[in-house]
């Protein structure tokens, strides 16, 4: 959340809320509400804060961070692992920086977790994120590929067509990512055509 990012950035600079508020020409009360997510800054203020820290507004809002989808099945397996390791609920909730309501949703699944939260889960459980979210390994020519969750799902679809993986011995990761981009573009164009022309020609009248 925005408030969490603001607090982390301020602490990294070693500034108090009072000191930062003065630099941004804001009242301390107004800024404090931003950090506890009780108020949202307007665009001009958000840009001012981003400029001060040398980051983008997208970074402040968490839009540039990779997120991982946790479905119901993965969430159930994850909870089993947490119980097996006797991990304290409050400690885990705090480590993931979640409220009680957010943690309840997290337990049920069908939610996104941030890259930072996923890193915390990896450290706490001692396992790779692919096992946490239930994704298969992506290997080509004996090399483990560093793909995002979305890319791995497309990769699994592409593996149904082995001919696409010919001559990938050199730079397999780069070539696979290129294949994934082409596949996504083709799928996007096909969906656009379906919207424009519909399915088939419809009913033909005599």
C-alpha positions as CSV (number, residue, x, y, z in Angstrom):
1,X,0.0,0.0,0.0
2,X,1.0,3.6,-0.6
3,X,1.4,4.4,3.1
4,X,3.8,1.4,3.7
5,X,6.0,2.5,0.8
6,X,6.1,6.1,2.0
7,X,7.1,5.0,5.5
8,X,9.9,2.7,4.2
9,X,11.3,5.4,1.9
10,X,11.3,8.0,4.8
11,X,13.0,5.6,7.2
12,X,15.7,4.8,4.6
13,X,16.4,8.6,4.5
14,X,16.5,8.7,8.3
15,X,13.9,11.4,8.4
16,X,11.1,12.0,10.9
17,X,7.6,12.8,9.7
18,X,8.1,16.4,10.9
19,X,11.3,16.9,8.9
20,X,9.9,15.4,5.7
21,X,6.7,17.4,6.0
22,X,8.6,20.6,6.1
23,X,10.7,19.7,3.0
24,X,7.4,18.8,1.2
25,X,5.7,22.0,2.5
26,X,2.9,19.9,4.1
27,X,1.5,19.8,7.6
28,X,2.7,16.9,9.7
29,X,-0.9,15.8,10.3
30,X,-1.6,15.7,6.6
31,X,1.5,13.7,5.8
32,X,1.0,11.3,8.8
33,X,-2.5,10.4,7.3
34,X,-0.8,9.4,4.1
35,X,1.5,6.9,5.9
36,X,-1.4,5.3,7.7
37,X,-3.5,5.2,4.6
38,X,-6.2,7.4,6.0
39,X,-5.8,10.0,3.2
40,X,-4.5,9.9,-0.4
41,X,-2.3,12.6,-1.7
42,X,-3.5,14.4,-4.9
43,X,-1.5,14.0,-8.1
44,X,0.6,17.1,-7.6
45,X,1.6,16.1,-4.0
46,X,2.2,12.5,-5.1
47,X,4.5,13.7,-7.9
48,X,6.3,16.0,-5.4
49,X,7.0,13.0,-3.1
50,X,8.1,10.9,-6.0
51,X,10.6,13.6,-7.2
52,X,11.9,14.0,-3.7
53,X,12.8,10.3,-3.5
54,X,13.9,10.0,-7.1
55,X,11.2,7.4,-8.0
56,X,8.2,7.2,-10.2
57,X,4.6,7.7,-9.0
58,X,3.9,4.2,-10.3
59,X,6.6,2.9,-7.8
60,X,4.9,4.7,-5.0
61,X,1.5,3.2,-5.9
62,X,3.0,-0.3,-6.4
63,X,2.2,-0.5,-10.0
64,X,5.7,-1.3,-11.2
65,X,6.1,-4.3,-8.8
66,X,5.6,-7.8,-10.0
67,X,2.8,-9.6,-8.3
68,X,2.1,-13.3,-7.9
69,X,-1.4,-14.8,-8.0
70,X,-2.2,-17.3,-5.3
71,X,-5.2,-19.5,-6.3
72,X,-7.3,-21.5,-3.9
73,X,-5.4,-24.7,-4.3
74,X,-2.0,-23.1,-3.8
75,X,-3.3,-21.2,-0.7
76,X,-4.5,-24.5,0.8
77,X,-1.1,-26.1,0.3
78,X,0.6,-23.1,1.6
79,X,-1.5,-23.1,4.8
80,X,-0.6,-26.8,5.3
81,X,3.1,-25.9,5.0
82,X,2.7,-23.1,7.5
83,X,0.9,-25.4,10.0
84,X,3.6,-28.1,9.5
85,X,6.3,-25.7,10.4
86,X,4.3,-24.3,13.3
87,X,4.7,-20.7,12.1
88,X,3.1,-18.2,14.4
89,X,0.1,-16.5,12.7
90,X,0.8,-13.0,14.1
91,X,4.5,-13.1,13.3
92,X,3.7,-14.2,9.7
93,X,1.0,-11.6,9.3
94,X,3.3,-8.9,10.5
95,X,6.2,-10.1,8.3
96,X,3.9,-9.9,5.3
97,X,2.7,-6.5,6.4
98,X,-1.0,-7.5,6.2
99,X,-4.0,-6.5,8.3
100,X,-6.2,-9.2,9.8
101,X,-8.6,-8.8,6.9
102,X,-5.9,-9.0,4.3
103,X,-4.4,-12.1,6.0
104,X,-7.8,-13.8,6.0
105,X,-8.1,-13.2,2.2
106,X,-4.6,-14.5,1.8
107,X,-5.5,-17.7,3.6
108,X,-8.4,-18.3,1.3
109,X,-6.5,-17.6,-1.9
110,X,-7.5,-16.0,-5.1
111,X,-5.3,-13.0,-4.2
112,X,-2.2,-11.3,-5.4
113,X,0.9,-11.1,-3.3
114,X,3.7,-8.6,-3.9
115,X,7.3,-9.5,-4.8
116,X,8.3,-8.4,-1.3
117,X,5.7,-10.5,0.4
118,X,6.7,-13.5,-1.8
119,X,10.4,-13.0,-0.8
120,X,9.3,-13.1,2.9
121,X,7.4,-16.3,2.3
122,X,10.4,-17.9,0.6
123,X,12.6,-16.9,3.5
124,X,10.2,-18.1,6.2
125,X,9.3,-21.4,4.5
126,X,12.7,-22.1,3.0
127,X,11.2,-22.9,-0.4
128,X,11.2,-21.4,-3.9
129,X,8.3,-19.2,-5.0
130,X,7.4,-21.6,-7.8
131,X,6.5,-24.3,-5.2
132,X,4.5,-21.7,-3.2
133,X,2.3,-20.7,-6.1
134,X,2.3,-24.2,-7.7
135,X,4.1,-23.5,-10.9
136,X,6.2,-26.1,-12.8
137,X,9.9,-25.5,-13.4
138,X,10.8,-24.0,-16.8
139,X,13.7,-25.9,-18.3
140,X,15.0,-25.8,-21.9
141,X,18.2,-27.4,-23.1
142,X,19.1,-28.3,-19.5
143,X,18.9,-24.6,-18.4
144,X,16.5,-23.3,-15.8
145,X,14.8,-20.2,-17.2
146,X,14.0,-17.1,-15.1
147,X,10.4,-16.4,-16.1
148,X,7.6,-14.5,-14.4
149,X,4.5,-16.3,-13.3
150,X,2.6,-15.2,-16.3
151,X,5.4,-16.2,-18.6
152,X,5.6,-19.7,-17.1
153,X,1.9,-20.2,-17.7
154,X,2.3,-19.3,-21.4
155,X,5.5,-21.4,-21.5
156,X,3.4,-24.4,-20.3
157,X,1.0,-23.8,-23.2
158,X,3.8,-23.5,-25.7
159,X,5.4,-26.8,-24.6
160,X,2.4,-28.5,-26.2
161,X,4.0,-27.7,-29.5
162,X,7.6,-29.1,-29.3
163,X,8.5,-27.9,-32.8
164,X,8.6,-24.4,-31.4
165,X,11.6,-25.4,-29.2
166,X,13.9,-26.4,-32.0
167,X,17.4,-24.8,-32.0
168,X,17.1,-23.3,-28.5
169,X,20.5,-24.5,-27.3
170,X,22.0,-21.0,-27.5
171,X,20.4,-18.3,-25.4
172,X,17.3,-20.4,-24.5
173,X,15.9,-17.9,-22.1
174,X,16.0,-15.0,-24.6
175,X,14.5,-17.1,-27.3
176,X,11.7,-18.5,-25.1
177,X,10.8,-15.0,-23.9
178,X,10.6,-13.9,-27.6
179,X,8.3,-16.9,-28.3
180,X,6.1,-15.9,-25.4
181,X,5.8,-12.3,-26.7
182,X,4.9,-13.6,-30.2
183,X,2.3,-16.0,-28.7
184,X,0.7,-13.2,-26.7
185,X,0.6,-10.9,-29.7
186,X,-1.0,-13.6,-31.8
187,X,-3.6,-14.3,-29.2
188,X,-4.3,-10.6,-28.8
189,X,-4.8,-10.2,-32.6
190,X,-7.1,-13.3,-32.7
191,X,-9.2,-11.9,-29.9
192,X,-9.5,-8.5,-31.7
193,X,-10.6,-10.3,-34.9
194,X,-13.2,-12.2,-32.9
195,X,-14.6,-9.0,-31.5
196,X,-14.6,-7.3,-34.9
197,X,-16.0,-10.1,-37.1
198,X,-17.6,-12.4,-34.5
199,X,-17.6,-16.2,-34.8
200,X,-18.2,-17.3,-38.4
201,X,-20.8,-15.5,-40.6
202,X,-23.8,-15.9,-38.4
203,X,-27.1,-17.4,-39.7
204,X,-27.5,-17.5,-43.5
205,X,-31.0,-16.8,-44.7
206,X,-32.6,-18.6,-47.7
